[in-house]
Amino acid sequence: MIKAPADRHFVNALARGLELLACFRHGDRMLGNQDLARRCGLPKSTVSRLTNTLTKLGYLVFVEESAKYSLGTATLSLGSAMLARLDIRKLAHPLMQDLAEFGQCMVSLGTRDRLSMVYIDVVRGSAAVTLSLDMGARIQIATSAMGRAYLTAVPAQERDEIMERVRELATDERWPELNEGVARALRDIRELGVCSSFGEWQKDVNAIAVPVRPGGGLPPMAINCGAPAYMVSRDFLLEKVRPRLIALASELETSLGTQT
């Protein structure tokens, strides 16, 4: 559930409506009021009013056969407008494809949404087996290489605020591991130029990632290179893929005019 900041200009009703739309995750075709209430942490009566309003505005579509909702076409205009701003995707895609072919892995470009990283572009090498994630997929910010790379790119205060929210949702047993993983990422980005996640996001997946600063008012992003552990080893990623991934990020920032 969204926490309203202490700001008299903050519109709670609008925030709740947007939070409800964000409950639709990659792979969700339809959700009912009960599903949405559980994900948002809001009373079902409040959710019913929100879904009714959003349906009338075209952001949701009510499917009578299932008595559930799917995203409406009005949400496409929001996503399309945002993607149109992302010139970085056009520049990054062929470079990402080259890296994916070299490493026979999946290369992804993503940015943060709350406590997740959202893929905004995905390419794969020609290997028959790879990770089954596509554009729009979400991965955890504190355990994934992509998420850790993003956290190294934001100011310390913002990073602390994000990690405090992670801590609120983590168990007492899990938190020290999550915190140490991000602390290690800060060391790794200075010493190695990349962040890593070897079996921490998913136990059988290895990945490394770098932050990218696109400029133009856009938030930091990150590029991730990963694959099942039996296909790409830790040593292969660090020794062979790492220099190419760092060079890719540098080339992007130079092309975008954001490299310092």
N, C-alpha and C positions, 0 to 999 in steps of 0.2 A: 504494500500500500504506500502511496506517495505521501511524504511528509511535507506539509506546507511550511515554507519559510516564514519568519517573522517579518512580513512585508505587507503593508496595507494595500499595495497595488496588486498583490497576488490573487488571482481569481480561482478559488477552489473548484468551482463547478467545471471550468474549462480544463483545469488540471486533471480532474477525475475522468472527464470524457476522453482526453488524450491518453491517460493511463489505461483506460479500458480498451482503446484501439490497440495499444501496445501489448495487450494480453494475447493477441493473435501472433503465434510464433511460427517459425518455419515448419511447414508440414501440416499446420492446422487448417482444415477446410471449413469446419463449422464449430461454433461454441455456443452453448446455451447460457441462460442467465445464471444458472447455478455454477457452471464452469467459470464464468467471468467473475462472479462474486468471490469464489474461492481464490482465484488468481490475484484479484485486486485487493482482497481483504475488506470489501465494502458490503453493507447489507444488501440482500437481494432486492429489496424494494427500491433502493437507490440505483442499483444496476438496471432494474427494469425501466426506470425513468430515463436513464442515460441511453440505453439501447433504443428506446422508442424515439428519442430525439435524434440520435445519430442515424437511425433508419430513415426518418423523414428528410434528413439532410443529404442522404445518399452515401454516407460513409459506411453503413451496414445494410445488408439485405436479409430480410426475414424469410427463412425457408420453411414453409408451412408443413411439409411432410415430416420434418424432424423437429419442428418447433425450436430451431436454433438459428444462429446468425452467421453469415459469411461477410467478408469485407466487400464493401461496395466500390463502384468505379470511382467515386470521389477521392478515395485514398490513392488511386493511381496518379492523380494530378499532383499530389504532394510528393510522392516518390519520384515521379518523372521530372518535376522541377528541380529536385535536389540532384538527381543523377546528371541532369543537363549541365549543372555547374561543375561537375567533377571531370574537368579536362584531364586530370591525372590518370583516369582510367584508360583513355585513348593512348596516352603516352606509355603507360605501364604495361598494357596488355601484351604487345609483342615481346617486350623484354622479359616479362614473366613467363611467356610461352617458351622462350629460349632456355630459361633456367629450368623450367619443368622438364624439358626434353633432356637436358644435361643430367639432372639429378634423378630422372624418372620418379618424380614426386608431384605433389600438388602444391601449387603456389597460389597464395590468396592475398588479396588486398582488403583491409578492413578498418573500421573505426568503431568508436565506443558508443553504445546506447545503454545507459545506466550501468549495470554490473556485468554487461556482456560486450563482446566484440562481434560486430555484424559484418559478414562478408559482402563486399560490394563488387568484387570481381574474383573469379576463380578460373584457373587453367590447370590442365593436367598433362603429364607426359604420356607417351604412347604405351606405357606398361598396362597390362590387362587388369591389374589389381591396384587400386588406390583408395583414398578416403572418399566416402560417400557424402560429401558436403557440397552444397551449391550456393549460389548467390542468395543472400537473405538468411543464411544459416547463422546461428549464434553459438559462440563458445565462451567459456568462463574467462573472466578477465584476470583473475589472480593465479590460475594454474596453467594457462596456455602461454606459449611463447609469444603469440601475437599480442595478447593482453598485457603481458609483462613489458614488451617493447613499447607499447602505448604508454604505460605508466612511467617509463623512464623519460618520456618526451614532454610530460606536463609539469607545471610548477609543483614544488614540494607541497604547498598547501592543498592544491587540488588532489594530488596523489594521496595525501593523508586523509582527506575527506572521503575519497573513494574507498580506501582501505578501512576506514572506520565503519562504513556501511557494510563492507564485506565481513568485518568482525561481528557486527550485530546479527548476521545470518549464519555465521559459522558456529560449530560446536566448540566447546572449550578444548577438546582434544585436537581438533583440526586447525584451529587458528594459528598456533606457533609455526606449523608447517607452511601455511599460506603466507604468513608474514616473512618467514625466512626466504621463501621462494622469490618474493619481490625484492627483498634486500639483496639477494644474490644477483638478481637481474640488474640492479644498479651497479654492482661491482663488475658484472660481465660486460655491460655496455661500455664501460670505461676501458676494460682490459682486452676484451675480445671484439668489441664492435657489434655484437649481437646478443640477444637474449635466447634462452633455451628452455625447453620442456621435454625432458626425456622420461616418458612414462608417468608424468605427473598430471597432465590433463586427462589422458586415457593411458592405461598401463602398457598398452602395446603400440603406442604411437610416439615417434620421435619428431621433434621440430625445432627449428631456429627461426628467429624473426628480427627485423630491424625497424626502427621508427622512421617515418617519413613526414616531413613538414611541408604540406602543399602550399601554404600561404593563401592569399586571397580571401582571408576571413574564415577559411575552413579549419576545423580542428585537426590535431595531429592524426596520422593514420599509421598503419604498420603493415609490412609485407612479411608473410609467413611462408616457410618452405617445410613441408612435412610429409610423412608417409608412414605406413606400418613399419614397426621396428625391424621386422625380418627383411624388409626391402632396403632400408637405409639405416646404417649404423650411426651411432654418436660420432665416431671418428670420421666417417665419410662426410657428415654434415659440417663438422667443424673444420676439417682439413681441406675438403674439396669445394663444398658448396658455399661456405662462409665468405670467402673472398669475392665470389661472384655476386652474392646477395648484397654485400656492402657496396660493391661497385654499382649494382642496379639502383640502389637507393640514392647513391651519390649522383648518378646520371639523371635520375628523375628530378632531384632537387635543383640541379644545375639547369635543366631544361625549363623548370618552372620559375627559375630566378629566385629561389628561396634559400639557397645554400649560403651559409655564412662563412 
